[in-house]
Amino acid sequence: MALHIQNPSNFYTAIVYQLRTRSHVTLAVFNALGTLVATLVDEVEGPGERSVNFNGNGLASGEYWYRLVVRPGGNIGQSQSFTQTKKLFLLEQDYRHTELSNHPEP
């Protein structure tokens, strides 16, 4: 199973993971204090690669964590599970610009 994030310096990003078998998947995002800020997936999914879009607009810039929990067979009560947690940084884009002055060539 692969879990990675694309474009980490943007409020919009994709989290990609791959399932080998039918599994119950939970994908959640937490702030640095451990408070749940979003549940992106909480369902049974079939095998294959998945890409889940995360929109961090409305959240403060800073450090967040996303956690993927996979329970093979799709059974929430099943004892065998896979958990992976990774760090995510949300960085506010600074759209200010400096005006360029027109100076004649010497």
Contacts in CASP RR format, 6 or more apart in sequence:
PFRMAT RR
TARGET T0000
AUTHOR 0000-0000-0000
METHOD contacts of the structure
MODEL  1
MALHIQNPSNFYTAIVYQLRTRSHVTLAVFNALGTLVATLVDEVEGPGER
SVNFNGNGLASGEYWYRLVVRPGGNIGQSQSFTQTKKLFLLEQDYRHTEL
SNHPEP
1 17 0 8 1.000
1 18 0 8 1.000
1 19 0 8 1.000
1 20 0 8 1.000
1 70 0 8 1.000
1 82 0 8 1.000
1 84 0 8 1.000
2 16 0 8 1.000
2 17 0 8 1.000
2 18 0 8 1.000
3 15 0 8 1.000
3 16 0 8 1.000
3 17 0 8 1.000
3 68 0 8 1.000
3 84 0 8 1.000
3 86 0 8 1.000
4 15 0 8 1.000
4 16 0 8 1.000
4 86 0 8 1.000
5 13 0 8 1.000
5 14 0 8 1.000
5 15 0 8 1.000
5 16 0 8 1.000
5 66 0 8 1.000
5 86 0 8 1.000
5 88 0 8 1.000
6 13 0 8 1.000
6 14 0 8 1.000
6 16 0 8 1.000
7 13 0 8 1.000
7 14 0 8 1.000
8 88 0 8 1.000
8 89 0 8 1.000
9 89 0 8 1.000
9 91 0 8 1.000
10 91 0 8 1.000
10 93 0 8 1.000
11 55 0 8 1.000
11 56 0 8 1.000
11 57 0 8 1.000
11 58 0 8 1.000
11 59 0 8 1.000
11 90 0 8 1.000
11 92 0 8 1.000
11 93 0 8 1.000
12 53 0 8 1.000
12 54 0 8 1.000
12 55 0 8 1.000
12 56 0 8 1.000
12 57 0 8 1.000
13 53 0 8 1.000
13 54 0 8 1.000
13 88 0 8 1.000
14 51 0 8 1.000
14 52 0 8 1.000
14 53 0 8 1.000
14 54 0 8 1.000
15 27 0 8 1.000
15 40 0 8 1.000
15 51 0 8 1.000
15 52 0 8 1.000
15 54 0 8 1.000
15 66 0 8 1.000
15 68 0 8 1.000
16 49 0 8 1.000
16 50 0 8 1.000
16 51 0 8 1.000
16 52 0 8 1.000
17 25 0 8 1.000
17 27 0 8 1.000
17 49 0 8 1.000
17 50 0 8 1.000
17 52 0 8 1.000
17 68 0 8 1.000
17 70 0 8 1.000
18 48 0 8 1.000
18 49 0 8 1.000
18 50 0 8 1.000
19 25 0 8 1.000
19 45 0 8 1.000
19 46 0 8 1.000
19 47 0 8 1.000
19 48 0 8 1.000
19 49 0 8 1.000
19 50 0 8 1.000
19 70 0 8 1.000
20 47 0 8 1.000
20 48 0 8 1.000
20 72 0 8 1.000
21 46 0 8 1.000
21 47 0 8 1.000
21 72 0 8 1.000
21 73 0 8 1.000
22 44 0 8 1.000
22 45 0 8 1.000
22 46 0 8 1.000
22 47 0 8 1.000
22 72 0 8 1.000
22 73 0 8 1.000
22 74 0 8 1.000
23 44 0 8 1.000
23 45 0 8 1.000
23 46 0 8 1.000
23 70 0 8 1.000
23 71 0 8 1.000
23 72 0 8 1.000
23 73 0 8 1.000
23 74 0 8 1.000
24 43 0 8 1.000
24 44 0 8 1.000
24 45 0 8 1.000
24 70 0 8 1.000
24 71 0 8 1.000
24 73 0 8 1.000
24 74 0 8 1.000
24 75 0 8 1.000
24 76 0 8 1.000
24 78 0 8 1.000
25 41 0 8 1.000
25 42 0 8 1.000
25 43 0 8 1.000
25 44 0 8 1.000
25 45 0 8 1.000
25 50 0 8 1.000
25 68 0 8 1.000
25 69 0 8 1.000
25 70 0 8 1.000
25 71 0 8 1.000
26 39 0 8 1.000
26 41 0 8 1.000
26 42 0 8 1.000
26 67 0 8 1.000
26 68 0 8 1.000
26 69 0 8 1.000
27 39 0 8 1.000
27 40 0 8 1.000
27 41 0 8 1.000
27 42 0 8 1.000
27 52 0 8 1.000
27 66 0 8 1.000
27 67 0 8 1.000
27 68 0 8 1.000
27 69 0 8 1.000
28 36 0 8 1.000
28 38 0 8 1.000
28 39 0 8 1.000
28 40 0 8 1.000
28 42 0 8 1.000
28 66 0 8 1.000
28 67 0 8 1.000
29 36 0 8 1.000
29 37 0 8 1.000
29 38 0 8 1.000
29 39 0 8 1.000
29 40 0 8 1.000
29 54 0 8 1.000
29 64 0 8 1.000
29 65 0 8 1.000
29 66 0 8 1.000
29 88 0 8 1.000
30 36 0 8 1.000
30 37 0 8 1.000
30 64 0 8 1.000
30 65 0 8 1.000
30 66 0 8 1.000
30 67 0 8 1.000
31 37 0 8 1.000
31 59 0 8 1.000
31 63 0 8 1.000
31 64 0 8 1.000
31 65 0 8 1.000
32 62 0 8 1.000
32 63 0 8 1.000
32 64 0 8 1.000
32 65 0 8 1.000
34 65 0 8 1.000
37 59 0 8 1.000
37 64 0 8 1.000
38 54 0 8 1.000
38 56 0 8 1.000
40 52 0 8 1.000
40 54 0 8 1.000
40 66 0 8 1.000
41 50 0 8 1.000
41 52 0 8 1.000
44 73 0 8 1.000
44 74 0 8 1.000
54 66 0 8 1.000
54 88 0 8 1.000
56 90 0 8 1.000
59 90 0 8 1.000
60 90 0 8 1.000
61 90 0 8 1.000
61 91 0 8 1.000
61 92 0 8 1.000
62 89 0 8 1.000
62 90 0 8 1.000
62 91 0 8 1.000
63 87 0 8 1.000
63 88 0 8 1.000
63 89 0 8 1.000
64 87 0 8 1.000
64 88 0 8 1.000
64 89 0 8 1.000
64 90 0 8 1.000
65 85 0 8 1.000
65 86 0 8 1.000
65 87 0 8 1.000
65 88 0 8 1.000
66 85 0 8 1.000
66 86 0 8 1.000
66 88 0 8 1.000
67 83 0 8 1.000
67 84 0 8 1.000
67 85 0 8 1.000
68 82 0 8 1.000
68 83 0 8 1.000
68 84 0 8 1.000
68 85 0 8 1.000
69 81 0 8 1.000
69 82 0 8 1.000
69 83 0 8 1.000
70 81 0 8 1.000
70 82 0 8 1.000
70 83 0 8 1.000
71 77 0 8 1.000
71 78 0 8 1.000
71 80 0 8 1.000
71 81 0 8 1.000
72 78 0 8 1.000
72 80 0 8 1.000
72 81 0 8 1.000
72 82 0 8 1.000
END
